[in-house]
Amino acid sequence: MKKTVILYVSLLSLATVAFGAIASAAEYDTNGVVKFKADTSVTPPVDPTNPDPENPVTPVDPTNPSGPNPGTAGPLSIDYASSFQFGEQTISTVDKVYYAAIQKFADDTTGPNYVQITDKRGTLEGWSLSVKQNSQFKTAASNELTGAKITLKNAGVASDLDSDTTLVPSTVKSEVVLNPDGSEQTVVTAAENQGVGTWVYRFGNDATQGATSVELEVPGKTVKRAEQYSTTMTWVLQTIPGNP
């Protein structure tokens, strides 16, 4: 019995020595690396009331049956901008205000008119969005709708990132009167470290408010021909002056 106990203890001692050498502490470091680059692909339009890039939408252009212009390519892009359709109106000799139709989508849903921009540069250097009306409303024969004025109201920005208030553009014009002389007006400014990802500048928070957020004022004294009048607007997105 003694021999058995002695043998057991000896074997246990040997095992402790042997396995103790194997299980002694050792450390070895490895690396994990990922590198990002600017995305130059076109970003699809998103729903202005729920701007989730995971769920793109297909806007309908009320002024062009063939569809809206495609978004611009590049890491700093204008993905979409609504056209304004003020409808067919009866000639009046008193001052009138007409409202642009709300934005429609291919799936029969609606939302406010909006402009969508995306910053995928990865530099966090900020950007500015401006707009200009290139001329007064004119007929095909260049007869002007004198004194006509477009006003964008209830304007604000939204993104699926706007819960992080540090990313929200610092300057947003809530109301803008367009100048028919072609002069440019800055409407949104994202400072350094702001405005990354996809953002919408929308006129109204939803379709209901959006229905009265883009208006056209026409003076009663303005001579009106029984013809179609039109104009164009240009949206300009650029790196903030002074940033690299």
LUMVEX-126760 format. One record per residue: x, y, z of N, C-alpha, C in turn; residue number from 1. Coordinates in steps of 0.05 Angstrom, whole numbers, plus 5000, padded with zeros to 4 digits. Atoms other than C-alpha are relative to their C-alpha. Layout:
<nodes>
   nx   ny   nz  cax  cay  caz   cx   cy   cz seq
    X    Y    Z    X    Y    Z    X    Y    Z NUM
...
</nodes>
This chain:
<nodes>
   nx   ny   nz  cax  cay  caz   cx   cy   cz seq
 5016 4976 5000 5000 5000 5000 5017 5025 5000   1
 4982 4977 4999 5057 5046 5017 5012 5005 4973   2
 4988 4998 5027 5090 5031 4951 4982 5013 4980   3
 5020 4989 5019 5027 5048 4914 4997 5030 5004   4
 5002 4971 4994 5020 5115 4948 5024 5015 4991   5
 4975 4987 5008 5092 5132 4937 5002 5002 4969   6
 4999 5000 5030 5087 5113 4863 4980 5021 4989   7
 5020 4981 5009 5024 5155 4855 5010 5029 5004   8
 4989 4973 4994 5056 5216 4887 5022 5006 4981   9
 4978 4995 5018 5117 5208 4844 4990 5006 4972  10
 5011 4995 5027 5077 5204 4780 4986 5027 4999  11
 5013 4974 5000 5036 5264 4800 5020 5022 5000  12
 4978 4979 5000 5099 5303 4814 5012 5003 4973  13
 4989 4999 5028 5127 5284 4746 4981 5014 4981  14
 5020 4988 5018 5062 5304 4711 4999 5031 5005  15
 5000 4972 4994 5062 5371 4747 5023 5015 4988  16
 4976 4988 5012 5132 5385 4725 4998 5002 4969  17
 5001 5001 5029 5120 5363 4653 4979 5019 4989  18
 5021 4983 5011 5053 5398 4641 5003 5029 5009  19
 4996 4973 4992 5072 5458 4681 5018 5015 4981  20
 4982 4987 5019 5127 5473 4631 4985 5007 4975  21
 5016 4995 5024 5077 5469 4573 4980 5023 5005  22
 5021 4980 4995 5024 5514 4606 5011 5026 5011  23
 4989 4975 4990 5071 5569 4628 4992 5023 4982  24
 5010 4977 5015 5049 5640 4605 5017 5007 4977  25
 4986 4991 5024 5067 5662 4535 4982 5019 4985  26
 5016 4980 5015 5044 5721 4492 5011 5003 4972  27
 4991 4996 5028 5045 5733 4416 4980 5019 4987  28
 5018 4979 5012 5017 5795 4381 4997 4996 4970  29
 5006 5000 5029 4983 5795 4313 4986 5026 4993  30
 5011 4975 5009 4954 5852 4271 4973 4996 4987  31
 5025 4998 5015 4885 5871 4245 5000 5026 4985  32
 4997 4976 5016 4885 5921 4187 4977 5003 4981  33
 5019 4994 5021 4832 5954 4144 5006 5028 4990  34
 4995 4973 5011 4841 6013 4097 4976 5007 4982  35
 5023 4990 5016 4785 6055 4067 5010 5020 4979  36
 4994 4980 5021 4786 6096 4003 4974 5014 4992  37
 5024 4985 5008 4738 6148 3975 4984 4984 4980  38
 5018 5014 5018 4677 6120 3939 4992 5019 4978  39
 5007 4983 5023 4667 6148 3869 4974 4992 4986  40
 5025 5009 5013 4603 6110 3852 4977 5019 5006  41
 5024 4984 4996 4535 6143 3845 4983 4989 5023  42
 5017 5008 4978 4492 6141 3908 4971 5003 4992  43
 5028 4998 5007 4419 6125 3896 4984 5019 5018  44
 5017 4982 4983 4364 6173 3921 4988 4984 5023  45
 5013 5012 4977 4334 6159 3989 4974 5015 5006  46
 5025 4988 4992 4266 6174 4020 5006 5024 5017  47
 4994 4976 4984 4268 6246 4046 4988 5000 5028  48
 5012 5001 4974 4224 6228 4105 5013 4978 5017  49
 4985 5021 4986 4267 6167 4123 5025 4994 4984  50
 4976 5002 5017 4336 6177 4092 5019 4978 5006  51
 4984 5024 4995 4362 6107 4098 5013 4990 4975  52
 4987 5009 5024 4415 6089 4046 4996 4970 4994  53
 5005 5028 5004 4397 6016 4056 4974 4995 4985  54
 5026 5002 5013 4328 6030 4026 4997 5022 4979  55
 5002 4979 5021 4337 6072 3962 4972 5001 4988  56
 5026 4996 5013 4277 6100 3924 5004 5009 4972  57
 4998 4991 5028 4261 6119 3852 4981 5024 4997  58
 5016 4976 5003 4237 6191 3847 4989 5003 4971  59
 5012 4994 5026 4190 6213 3791 5003 5030 4995  60
 4997 4972 5007 4206 6279 3755 4974 5010 4988  61
 5026 4991 5011 4139 6316 3745 5002 5017 4975  62
 4996 4983 5023 4170 6358 3690 5012 4985 4976  63
 4986 5015 5021 4204 6303 3650 4992 4971 5001  64
 5010 5027 5000 4169 6238 3631 5022 4979 4998  65
 4978 5019 5003 4236 6205 3615 5016 4996 5026  66
 4987 5003 4974 4258 6213 3688 5019 5022 5006  67
 4982 4979 4992 4304 6258 3728 5029 4995 4990  68
 4972 5003 5007 4377 6271 3712 5013 4981 5020  69
 4986 5017 4981 4423 6219 3742 5017 5016 5020  70
 4983 4987 4981 4462 6236 3804 5029 5003 4990  71
 4972 4996 5008 4533 6261 3798 5018 4979 5013  72
 4981 5020 4989 4590 6212 3808 5021 5014 5017  73
 4979 4988 4984 4648 6223 3855 4994 4998 5029  74
 5003 5003 4971 4659 6221 3930 4985 5023 5013  75
 5016 4978 4990 4625 6289 3940 4979 5005 4978  76
 5019 5001 5022 4560 6285 3900 4973 5011 5007  77
 5028 4994 4998 4491 6312 3888 4985 4976 4987  78
 5013 5024 5009 4449 6249 3883 4973 5004 4986  79
 5026 4994 5011 4382 6280 3867 4991 5027 5008  80
 5013 4975 4992 4344 6345 3866 4972 5001 4986  81
 5027 5000 5010 4269 6353 3857 4996 5023 4980  82
 5009 4979 5018 4240 6392 3798 4973 5010 5011  83
 5024 4988 4989 4182 6439 3814 4979 5003 4979  84
 5022 4998 5019 4116 6431 3778 4977 5016 5013  85
 5020 4983 4988 4068 6488 3793 4973 4997 4986  86
 5026 5007 5012 4013 6460 3749 4989 5020 4979  87
 5014 4982 5019 3964 6493 3701 4982 5018 5015  88
 5015 4980 4984 3934 6557 3728 4984 5019 4982  89
 5017 4981 5015 3880 6605 3706 5012 5028 5002  90
 4990 4972 5000 3903 6675 3686 4984 5017 5019  91
 5014 4983 4980 3888 6724 3742 5012 5028 4999  92
 4990 4972 4998 3894 6799 3751 5005 5008 5029  93
 4993 4995 4972 3905 6793 3826 5025 4983 5007  94
 4977 5015 4991 3967 6770 3863 4993 4971 5008  95
 5006 5028 4995 3970 6694 3867 5025 4986 5011  96
 4978 5018 4991 4012 6641 3903 4992 4972 4992  97
 5005 5028 5009 4018 6572 3871 5021 4982 5014  98
 4982 5018 4986 4050 6511 3904 5009 4977 4982  99
 4989 5022 5016 4095 6459 3873 4989 4974 5010 100
 5010 5026 4993 4069 6388 3872 5021 4986 5017 101
 4981 5015 4983 4099 6342 3925 5015 4980 4983 102
 4983 5020 5013 4153 6292 3906 4986 4973 4999 103
 5012 5026 5003 4125 6227 3879 5022 4980 4994 104
 4981 5022 5004 4162 6160 3876 4987 4978 4983 105
 5010 5021 5018 4155 6100 3829 4982 4980 5014 106
 5016 5019 4986 4123 6059 3884 4974 5012 5010 107
 5025 4985 4994 4065 6110 3889 5000 5013 5028 108
 4998 4985 4975 4090 6139 3955 5007 5029 4994 109
 4994 4972 5004 4102 6213 3964 5017 5011 5023 110
 4984 4987 4980 4146 6260 4004 5004 5029 4993 111
 4994 4972 5007 4170 6332 4007 5021 5002 4978 112
 4979 4995 5019 4212 6361 3951 5027 5002 5015 113
 4974 5000 4985 4286 6355 3968 5024 4999 4981 114
 4974 5003 5013 4359 6356 3948 5016 4980 5017 115
 4984 5020 4985 4404 6298 3967 5030 5002 4993 116
 4971 4999 5005 4480 6301 3975 5013 4978 5016 117
 4984 5020 4986 4532 6250 3996 5029 5007 5001 118
 4971 4995 4997 4602 6259 4024 5013 4973 5008 119
 4986 5025 4995 4642 6195 4017 5030 5003 4995 120
 4972 4994 5005 4711 6228 4012 5018 4988 5022 121
 4984 5010 4978 4735 6205 4080 5020 5020 5011 122
 4982 4979 4991 4769 6272 4093 4989 5017 5023 123
 5014 4984 4980 4717 6304 4139 5006 5030 4999 124
 4992 4972 5003 4734 6372 4110 4976 5018 4996 125
 5024 4983 5003 4662 6397 4103 4993 5006 4972 126
 5010 4993 5026 4622 6423 4045 4978 5022 5002 127
 5022 4980 5000 4572 6476 4024 4982 4994 4976 128
 5020 5004 5021 4508 6471 3982 4988 5027 4994 129
 5012 4975 5008 4483 6530 3942 4981 4995 4977 130
 5020 5002 5022 4428 6543 3891 4998 5027 4986 131
 5005 4976 5016 4416 6592 3835 4978 4995 4980 132
 5020 5001 5021 4356 6605 3790 5012 5014 4976 133
 4984 4991 5022 4386 6614 3722 4987 5023 4984 134
 5014 4979 5014 4333 6661 3694 4972 5003 5011 135
 5028 4998 4994 4263 6687 3703 4984 4980 4984 136
 5018 5017 5016 4205 6643 3680 4996 5013 4973 137
 5003 4990 5027 4200 6650 3605 4984 4981 4983 138
 5012 5017 5020 4159 6624 3547 5021 4991 4980 139
 4981 5009 5021 4191 6588 3488 5010 5023 4983 140
 4992 4977 5016 4193 6656 3454 5014 5021 5018 141
 4985 4983 4981 4229 6686 3515 4984 5023 5012 142
 5016 4981 4986 4170 6726 3542 5001 4994 5030 143
 4996 5004 4972 4182 6736 3616 4974 5002 5017 144
 5021 4998 4980 4135 6724 3674 5010 5020 5022 145
 4988 4979 4985 4156 6790 3705 4991 5000 5030 146
 5006 4999 4971 4161 6792 3781 4994 4974 5013 147
 5005 5026 4988 4150 6718 3791 5023 4993 5019 148
 4980 5005 4980 4186 6692 3853 4995 4973 5013 149
 5002 5026 4987 4201 6622 3880 5012 5003 5028 150
 4991 5001 4972 4207 6613 3956 5000 4972 5010 151
 4998 5026 4988 4231 6550 3990 4996 5003 5030 152
 5006 4996 4971 4201 6543 4060 5002 4974 5015 153
 5000 5023 4982 4203 6497 4120 5024 4981 4994 154
 4977 5016 5009 4272 6474 4098 5017 4990 5024 155
 4983 5011 4979 4316 6429 4141 5016 4977 4989 156
 4983 5022 5009 4367 6373 4136 4993 4975 5017 157
 5004 5026 4986 4360 6299 4155 5018 4979 4988 158
 4983 5023 5008 4402 6236 4152 4995 4977 5019 159
 5002 5022 4981 4403 6168 4183 5022 5003 5022 160
 4978 4994 4981 4464 6197 4221 4993 5024 5018 161
 5005 4975 4986 4429 6258 4249 4996 4997 5030 162
 5001 5004 4970 4422 6227 4319 5026 5008 5013 163
 4974 4990 4990 4496 6244 4326 5001 5030 4993 164
 5003 4972 5006 4488 6319 4332 5026 5013 4991 165
 4974 4988 5009 4563 6331 4320 5003 4999 4970 166
 4997 5003 5029 4553 6310 4247 4981 5018 4985 167
 5021 4984 5014 4493 6355 4231 5012 5026 4990 168
 4990 4975 5010 4511 6413 4185 4993 5024 5017 169
 5004 4979 4980 4519 6476 4227 4983 5023 4989 170
 5015 4978 5011 4485 6525 4179 4979 4990 4980 171
 5021 5010 5018 4418 6509 4147 4979 5022 4997 172
 5020 4979 5005 4372 6562 4115 4973 4987 4999 173
 5027 5011 4999 4300 6548 4133 4981 5012 4979 174
 5016 4987 5021 4273 6596 4080 5018 5013 4981 175
 4983 4988 5021 4303 6617 4014 4983 5011 4978 176
 5013 4988 5023 4278 6665 3962 5020 5000 4977 177
 4981 5003 5023 4310 6648 3895 5002 5026 4984 178
 4996 4976 5016 4340 6705 3854 5000 4992 4971 179
 5002 5007 5028 4319 6701 3781 5023 5012 4983 180
 4978 4989 5015 4382 6739 3762 5024 4982 4998 181
 4978 5019 5002 4425 6677 3769 5020 5001 5022 182
 4981 4999 4978 4460 6697 3833 4997 4976 5018 183
 4999 5025 4984 4481 6639 3877 4997 5006 5030 184
 5004 4998 4971 4458 6630 3949 5008 4975 5014 185
 4993 5024 4984 4489 6583 4000 4977 4994 5019 186
 5023 5008 4984 4434 6544 4035 5007 4981 5023 187
 4991 5018 4979 4472 6491 4076 5030 5000 5001 188
 4971 5001 4996 4542 6491 4105 5006 4979 5021 189
 4989 5020 4981 4575 6431 4137 5029 5007 5006 190
 4973 4993 4993 4637 6452 4174 5017 4975 5002 191
 4982 5023 4997 4698 6408 4185 4989 4980 5020 192
 5011 5022 4983 4678 6341 4215 4970 4997 5000 193
 5029 5002 5002 4605 6351 4196 4992 4990 4972 194
 5012 5006 5026 4560 6326 4140 5011 4976 4986 195
 4991 5024 5014 4593 6259 4126 4977 4982 4995 196
 5022 5018 5007 4550 6207 4093 4979 5013 4982 197
 5022 4990 5017 4483 6220 4058 4981 5017 5016 198
 5018 4981 4987 4440 6280 4075 4979 5010 4980 199
 5021 4988 5017 4375 6309 4048 4995 5028 5011 200
 5009 4973 4994 4357 6383 4047 4972 5001 4990 201
 5027 5004 5009 4282 6378 4046 4982 5024 5007 202
 5018 4977 4997 4225 6429 4041 4974 4990 5012 203
 5022 5013 4985 4177 6404 4095 5010 4974 5011 204
 4992 5026 4987 4184 6345 4142 4987 4976 4988 205
 5015 5022 5012 4133 6304 4104 4984 5010 4977 206
 5015 4993 5024 4087 6304 4044 4979 5022 5006 207
 5021 4980 4993 4033 6344 4081 5011 5028 5003 208
 4987 4974 4998 4079 6401 4101 5013 5008 4974 209
 4986 4995 5025 4116 6394 4035 4981 5012 4979 210
 5019 4991 5020 4052 6409 3996 4998 5031 4999 211
 5000 4971 5000 4058 6483 4016 5027 5012 5006 212
 4973 4990 4992 4133 6490 4024 5017 5010 4976 213
 4986 4988 5024 4154 6508 3952 4979 5017 4985 214
 5021 4983 5011 4114 6568 3928 5010 5018 4978 215
 4994 4982 5022 4112 6611 3866 4980 5024 5002 216
 5017 4976 4999 4086 6682 3874 5000 5014 4973 217
 5003 4986 5026 4060 6717 3812 4983 5025 5004 218
 5015 4976 4997 4038 6790 3814 4976 5001 4981 219
 5024 4998 5017 3968 6805 3788 5004 5018 4976 220
 4995 4981 5022 3994 6862 3745 5018 4989 4978 221
 4983 5012 5020 4042 6816 3708 4984 4990 4976 222
 5013 5009 5024 4022 6804 3636 5005 4970 4997 223
 4997 5029 5002 4009 6729 3627 4988 4991 4974 224
 5009 5012 5025 4004 6694 3561 4989 4972 5005 225
 5011 5027 4997 3964 6630 3553 5020 4980 4988 226
 4978 5017 5009 4029 6591 3545 5014 4989 5025 227
 4984 5012 4978 4078 6550 3586 5024 5018 5005 228
 4976 4986 4992 4132 6587 3625 5017 4981 5015 229
 4981 5018 4986 4194 6553 3651 5026 5014 5007 230
 4973 4991 4993 4261 6564 3684 5016 4976 5009 231
 4983 5022 4989 4319 6523 3710 5014 5009 5025 232
 4985 4994 4976 4355 6519 3776 5025 4982 5000 233
 4976 5016 4998 4426 6495 3789 5009 4999 5029 234
 4990 5005 4973 4449 6464 3854 5030 4995 4999 235
 4971 5002 5000 4523 6470 3870 5010 4990 5026 236
 4989 5012 4976 4560 6427 3920 5031 5002 4998 237
 4971 4997 5001 4632 6443 3937 5013 4999 5028 238
 4985 4999 4976 4686 6437 3989 5000 5029 5011 239
 5002 4973 4988 4682 6495 4038 5026 5016 4993 240
 4977 4983 5006 4728 6552 4014 5018 5003 5025 241
 4981 4998 4978 4791 6553 4057 5009 4973 5011 242
 4992 5027 4992 4792 6478 4071 5017 4989 4978 243
 4982 5011 5021 4844 6436 4034 4984 4988 4977 244
</nodes>
